[in-house]
Amino acid sequence: MSHTTHDDALLQVRNLEKHFKVDAGWIASILQSVSGDDPDYVHAVDGVSFDLRRGETLGLAGESGCGKTTTGMSLVKLHEPTGGDIHYNGQSLNDATDAELKEFRQNAQMIFQDPFESLNPRMTVYDTVAEPLRIHNITNETARVQRALEFAELLPAEQYFDQYPHELSGGQRQRVAIARALVLDPDFIVADEPVSMLDVSLRAGVLSLLERMTDEFGLSVVYISHDLSLLRHMCDRLAIMYMGKIVEKGPTDQIIENPQHPYTQALINAVPVPEPNVGRERVELAGEVGDVIDIPSGCRFKSRCPDYIGDVCDQVVPPLEEKAHVEGEQAVACHLYESVDGTDPAEAFRQGQSVSASGDGPESTPADD
Amino acid sequence: MAQEESTRSSVFADVEEVSSSDEINKWARTARLWRETLKEHWSLLTDELSVRLSMLMVAFFVLVAIFAPFLAPNPPLERQYQTEDQILIEKWAEPSIVGGDSGYLLGTTAEGFDIFSQLIFGTRAALLVGIIAAVFTAGIGTMVGLVAGYYGGTVDDALMRLVDFLYGMPLLPTVIILVALLGPSLWNIILAVIILQWRATARVIRSQALSLRERPFVKAAQVAGASDWHIISRHLAPNVLPMSFLYGSFAIAWAILTEAGVSFIGLGDPNTVSWGTMLQASRAYSALSFGAWWWFVPPGICIGLLVISGFLIGRGYEEITNPKLQ
C-alpha cells in the first residue's frame, strides 16, 4: 500500500475499522460464551485509509449501507473505532488526552442529513447555535452567534434568535445547523447528505452557502453523499466506498471522466444525463450488496462485478493501489489492472498458485473466521 | 471576505473587537422564554371546559385545605357529646342541613365527631398524599428513566430489572408490611405509594430517552463535546418533561385513591383524619345498615370529585403531549 503523505494533511485516516457487534440478546451471548463461538459483527467500515488536506473538500460516495456515514461519524468521534487510527494534525486520536480531545471537538463539526431531526425542538435558534460556545466556554457569545447566523444568510439575525425549529422552513433549519457547525470556527466539517432532505428548490441556496463556507473559511469538508453529480460539483477529491472499503479514490474530475473500478463505472453510469439524445451504455448491477456479517473472501464486489476474471477475484483481496496505466494519484482496488510497479495481480496469483499448491494468495485474508 | 488571504481566514476574526455591551442578558431571556412556553401550555390546557371545571374544583379543595382551621367549626377529633359514664355512645346526630336539629351541618359520627369538620380536615390529608406522591413519582421515575435510557447497557439492565422487581410487588401486602415495620402513619402510606408508582413513569421515560438519544440533535451536541449531564439536562429532560407532568397528574389521583383504599381496610393513621379513615369508621359502626348516609356519602363524593378532576386535568395535558388525541 502506497500512501502519498502530504505535509498539509489535516486528518490522516489509517486503516479505520468500525465493527458493530450483533446483539442477539443475553441468552444467546451466554450460549456463545459457553460454546466458545465468536459473536457476529457487522463490518460497517473495514479498513479505510485516506488523507484530508487543509482547505480540501473530499467526497465519500457509495450506495446505502456501504459505511460512508459510519466513516463520517468516526471522523468526528461519534463512534469509537474498533481498529485503525485517525491522526489530527499529526496527533493520534487513539491516545489523545482529554484536553487534546476537547480541542479536537472544537475543530471537528458535523452537519446532519435531516434538518427536522438535527435541531432540538425545544431550543430556540439562539440557544442551538450558542450551545457549542457554552460547552467550550467561549466568550462574546452574542456577537459570535449573530455573525454565524448572518454568514448562514439568516437575516436579520436578531429576528431568528427566539424562533423555535418548528417555526422555520427546511432550508432555514439547515442554515441554522450550518451556523451551529461554524460558530466554533472549526478546521473541518463532515457534511452527511446535507441537502438530500431539502426541497429541490432550496438545494441550490444551501449548496452555494456550503461552497462559500469552504471558500471563505478555508475549511476542509468531507461530503458524504450518494449523489455523484453533487459531489462532482462540490469536491476536489472523491473516494468511492463499497461494503466498508474504499474501492477507488482520486481527483474528482479524473474519477468521473475516467472511472477504473467496475463499481465506480456502474455508479457513474447510473447518473441521469439531461440530454435526450445522449445514449449511454448502461451497466446495471445485478443482485444486492453482499452480507456485511459474513464478509465474502477475495473482492467484495465479485458477485456483482460485470468484469469478473475468476479465481484471483474470488480469493485475493484487491489492495487499493495506484495502477500502471492511470496517471496521477488515482488509486483503484481491482485485479483488472497492473499495479504501478508492473505486477499483474491475476498473473501473480496464477504463479503463486503453481509454486505453492497449498493455495492461498499473498493478499488473501479469510474474513469470515 | 474573499479578498482575505486564502489560507485560513476566519469569519470571527474581528469578533473580539465587537463590544460585549450588547451581550444578551441570559437570565432575563431564559425567564421570558419559560414564561412564553408556560403561557402557551396554559392556554392549550384551559382550552377545554372540562379541564377548566376540574381546575376550579382542585383550586377549591386546595383553598379548603389551606384554610381548614378557619372553616371547620370544631376540631375533627374532639367528641361533641358524651354519655354519663364517658364510655358508650348511643346515637349519632342527624345533619342539620336536611332538617336535623342537632346544630351540626353534616351531623356527627357514632363516636361523636363533627362530620363536616372531619371532611374539611380530610382534604388536607388527601392533597398531601396526592401532591407529595405525585412529585416523587414523577421525579424519581423521570430521573431513573433518563439515566437508564441514555446510558443503556448495564446501567439500563440493572435499573430495569429493579423496575421489573417492583412490578412484581402487590400494593396491599407491601403496605401491610411497611405499616407493620414502621407503624401506621400517613407518611408510610405515602412512602408505599411512591415506591410502587415510579416504576411506570420510569418505563415510559426510559423508552422516550432511548429514542431521543439516537436523534441527530443529541449527536450534534456530542460532536460539540457536550458532557453526558449536559445532554441529559438540556436535550433529553426538556423533551420528556410533558410526559412526566402527565404521569405526575395521574399519580395525584392514583395516590388519593390508594390512600382511601388503604385507610378503608384499616391500615390508615388513626391519629389523622382522612376521607379513607372516615369511610373505615362508618363501616366499623355499620352506618350503612343504620341508614346513617351522612357519614359515608360526603367523603365518598369528595374522593370522587378530586380523583375525577385529577384524571381530567391529566387527560387534557395528554392532548398537549400527544397531539394525535386532539
Interface residues (C-beta under 8 A of the other chain):
Chain A: R54 G55 M73 V76 K77 L78 K102 R105 Q106 A108 Q109 M110 F112 Q113 D114 E117 S118 L119 N120 P121 R122 M123 T124 Y126 E131 P132 I135 H136 T139 N140 E141 T142 A143 R144 R147 A148 F151 F161 D162 A177 R180 L182 L184 D185 D215 E216 F217 G218
Chain B: M1 A2 E4 S6 T7 R8 S9 S10 V11 F12 V15 E16 V18 S20 D22 E23 I24 L33 R215 P216 F217 K219 A220 A221 Q222 V223 A224 G225 A226 S227 H230 R234 H235 P238 N239
